[in-house]
Amino acid sequence: MKQPLSSPDLNRQAKLKAFDRLLTIMDELRENCPWDKKQTLESLRHLTIEEMYELSDSILENNLNEIKKELGDLMLHNVFYARIASEMKKFDIADVLNSICDKLIERHPHVYGDVVATDEQTVKENWEKIKLKTGNKSVLEGVPKSLPALVKAIRIQDKARGVGFDWEKKEQVWQKVEEEMQEFKNEFNVESEQPIDKQKAMAEFGDLLFSLVNYSRFLEIDAEEALERTNKKFIKRFQYLEIESAKDGKKMGEMTLAEMDGYWERAKKI
């Protein structure tokens, strides 16, 4: 059962006042600003996606000041959507907040009920079981269709794990990776003179990526974050190559691979 809060929030009134201030500003902008008056749920959608990626960048860079700013942008979008919906007589921000509060209470019976859950995995399993009982036809129903493929693979595997559909040991997962690697090599054999079946090769490569994501999950590595960190590392080194070679009077596209490798190796040492 829920226990009393060990540390009461002494700044609660200031937080409520700040939220009320945002709601007031949103109302004023919606009624007085030509741009804000024009926005719709659809027009805001791509901007919200952009804000999410900006927040993600700030988190990866561990820039807390930027994280604060991006969270503010997303909070604005939340109240913006709710304001538009209220004009449509569908729901308002109070409905939004009460809805998530009701869901959190329902999905945490170990806190607000008599269910016992002493570890993270049990909590996840309970969460997925409750979702099935409350109308979801599939455990995977909550995975957005428009998610990037790598993130979607992570979410699919995590949800399947939540109901017990998972490997028992990471060694089993690595065996699957090796199996998928061999199957991909069989379809994409560079030594063969036979034409490559691109569709089969693509299917096997997809299976290989999916199995690697699975293995990263067993190692508690976020595959999306790992790849993005590598992207950022590559960009940093490549830009070093561009800048330093230009200082030496060399042009990209005119250097040999050996010359570029020289700058690349220097970049790796920074």
N, C-alpha and C positions, 0 to 999 in steps of 0.2 A: 504494500500500500504506500501511497505517496507520503513522504516525510516532510516536515516543515523545512523551509529554506534555511540553510545554515548561515547564509550571509544575505540579509535583506538588502534590496537595491535602494540605496540612499539617494540615488540620482533619478528615481523613477519619474518624479514630477517634471524634471527638466526634459526628460526624453519625451514624455507625453506632450509637453508644450512645444517641443521642436517638431513633432509629428503633426500637431494641429497647425503649426505655422506653415508646413509644407502643403497641407490640404487647403489652407486659405490662399496661398500663392497660386496653387494649381487652379482653383476656382477663378481667381482674378485673371490669370493668363488665358484660361479657356474663354472667358467672356470679353476680354479686351485686346488680346494679341492676335493680329491677322493670321500669323503662322499657326499658333496653337489652336485657333478656332477651326482651321482647315483640316486638322489631323483626324484620321480614322484609325480603327483597330488595325486595318491592313497597312496603312502608311507607316505606322509605328513599328511594325513587325521587323523589318530589316534593320532598323536603327537599334532595336533591342538586341538583336543577334550581334551586331557590331559592338555594343556595349559589353556584352558577355565576353567576347573575345578580348576586349581591352582589359577587363577585369582579370581574365586568365593570364594575360601578359604580365600584369602588375604582380600577381601572385607568384608567378615563376621568377620574376626579378626581385621578389621579396621587398618591393617598394611599398611600405605601409601607407605613406602619404597618398600615393596614387590609388591604392586599394580603397582608401577612405573616399576619394573622389569618385571612383567608379561605382562603389556601392551607392553613393548618393544619386548618381545618374540612373541606376537601376531602380532605386526607390521611387524616383520621379516617374519612371515608366510605369511602375506598378499603380501609382495613384492616378496616372494619366488614363490607363486602360479602364480603371474602375470608374473614373469620372465620365468617360465616354459611355460606358455601359449603363451608368445611372441615368444619363440623358435618354437612353433607349428604353428606360424603365425595366431593365433586366436585373441588375444588381448594383450595389455600391461597395465602397471600401469596407464598410462594417460587415457586409455579407462575406466578402473575401476573407477577412481576418477571422471571423467566426467559423467559417468553413474549414480553414486550416487548423484552427484550435480544436474543433470537433474531431477532425481526422487524426490529429496527434494523440488525443486522449484515447480514441478508439484503437489506434495502432500500438499503443503502449500499455497493454493490460497489466504488465509487470510493474508499472508505476502507479496506474490509476485503478487497478483491479487486484485480483487475487492470484494471477498467474505468476509463476516463478521463472525468472530468466537471469542467470548469473554470468552469462558471457555474451559477447557480441554476436556470435553465430546463431545462438538461440533466438535472440532478438530479431535477426534478419529472417529466420525461418518463420517465426510467429507473424511477422509483418506480411510475408507473402501469403500465408495461409488465410489471414484475415481478409486480404484483398480478394481472394477467390470466393470467400463466403459473402462478400458484400457486392457481388455483381460482376467482377472480372471473369471473363471466360477462359483466359489464358494467363499464366504467370508472366509471359512475355508481352502482354498487352500494353504494359506501361512504358515500353521502350519506344521513344518517338521515331517515326519513320524517317524524318529528315536529319537525324543525327549523322555526323560524319562516320564513315564505315568503321574506322578504328575504335572510336568511342562506343559505337553501337555494339561491336563485338565484346567489349569489356562489360557493358551493361547486360547483354544477353547472358554471358557466362556467369555473371554475378547473380542474376535472378534465378538461373537454373540451379546454381549452388544453393540458393536460399531454400529450395524444396528438396535438397538432398541429391540432385542429379549432378554428380561431380566425381572426379578421380579421388582415390584415397591417398595416394602418395605422389610427390613431385617427380619421382623416378618414372612412374607410369606415363606422366605427361611428356617427359623428355623422350621416352621411347616413341610416343606418338609424333613428336616433332621430327625425329629421325626417320620415321616411317613416311611422313608427308614429304620430307626433303627428298627421299629416294624416289617417291612417286613423281615428284616434280621433275627431278633429273631425268627420269625415264621418258617424260613427255617433251623435255627441253634438252635433248642430248646434242650438244654442239659438235660432237664428233661424227654424228650420223649424217649421211648425205640425203636422207629422206626429208621431205618438207615437214615443217613443224605444224602440228594442228594447234593453232593459236587458242581456240576455244577450250580444248582440253588442258593446254598448258596454263591458261588463265584460271581454270577451275582448280587445278592442283596447286597453283601459287596461292590462291585464296585460302585453300585448306591449310597450307603451310603457315601463312600469316595468322590464321585463326588459332592454330596450335601454338604458335609462338606467344600470342597474346595470353593464351591459357597458361602457358608455363610462367610467363612474367607475373601472372596473378598469384601463382603458387609461391613465387619468390617475394610476394608483396611489393612488386614494382608496378607502378602505374605506366602502362605501355604508351599511352597518349603523352604523358608528361616526359617520359624517357625520349620519345621520338622528337618532341618539340625542343627539348634541351639540346639534342644532337643537331636539329635544324639551326638553332641559334648559334651553336658552336661552329657549324659549317659557314654560316653567314659571316661571322666575325673573322674567321680565318681567310675566307675568300676576299673580303673587303680589305684585309691587311695586304693580301697579294696584289690587289688592284692599286692600292695607295703606294706601297713601297716600290712596286715595279715602275709606276709612273714617275716616282722621284728619280729613278735611275734612267729615265728617258725611254722606257720600253712601253709598248702598247699591247693591250690584250688582243688576242687574235693573231698576233704576229710573233709571239714567243713560242719556243719549243716546249714540249711537255716537261722536259728535263729542267728548263729554266723556271717554269711555274712551280715545279716540285720543290725547287730550292727555296723559293719564298714560302711555300706551304709548310715546309719543315721548320722554317724560322718562326712562322706563325704559331706552330704547335708548342713552341717553347715559351710563349708569352702567357 
